[in-house]
Amino acid sequence: MTQKMNIKLFADGANLSEMVSMAKQEYISGLTTNPTLMRKAGVLDYKKFAHDVLAEIPDKPISFEVFSDEFDGMIRQAKQISTWGPNVYVKIPITNTAGIMTKRVISELSNEGIKLNITAIMTIKQIDEVLEVLDQSNPSYLSIFAGRIADTGVDPIPTIKYSLNLLNEQSKVQVIWASPRELLNVMQANDCGCHIITATSDILKKLSLIGKDLNTYSVETVQMFFNDASEAAYEI
């Protein structure tokens, strides 16, 4: 990367070897995963996978998500997950599948000192309700799904800035720009003062393009088209 950025980069994925490789990079400050990514990666044993990851990456924060849809089940799973390592953050969804806010879960776990990552946040009302019950003296993350907000045609930056403005200097809550769609989102998140952005390997691999000369990139693109047409032996 040629451009200095203040934002921290978290690698998002569920491929063990890829996660280990990314964690070795100095510019990766932490990692996240979720049940959907784990299922796509072919993970069969949730607990074994988590312990394998933590055995390889003991020194950077890693978020693992509960998967119960019942509040008592979320609390039970969260308490167990939190014991897996000192670098573990427990992901709690902002609602259950019925759309009921998980404020009771967040309140109980946060006040017990469990490090949380509140995930799938998309509205200002959700931010307000989380911060009503979250112990801000305890390290935690607010994962605002900026990419999904943008998918609906809404600019996510005002929502990110709104959350940042609610945190005081003593707060240990950090805001995550989650579900980015392109490398530009890293620059946008950095420019609006967001603390962290999560990114899959597809986006992280593009970091080397930051600062690339666009004239050079244009010529390289034309060369790619020409080479592919030549190799395909197209004729008109």
Buried (B, 14 or more C-beta within 10 A) or exposed (E): EEEEBEBBBBBBBBBBEBBBBBBEEEEBBBBBBBBEBBEEBEBEEBEEBBEBBBEBBEEBBBBBBBBBEEBEBBBEBBBEBBEBBEBBBBBBBBBBEEEEBBBBBBBBBBEEEBBBBBBBBBEEEBBEBBBEBBBBEBBBBBBBBBBBBBEEEEEBBEBBBBBBEBBEEEBEBBBBBBBBEBBEBBBBBBEBEBBBBBBBBEBBEBBEEEEEEEEEEEEEEEEEEEEEEEEEEEEE
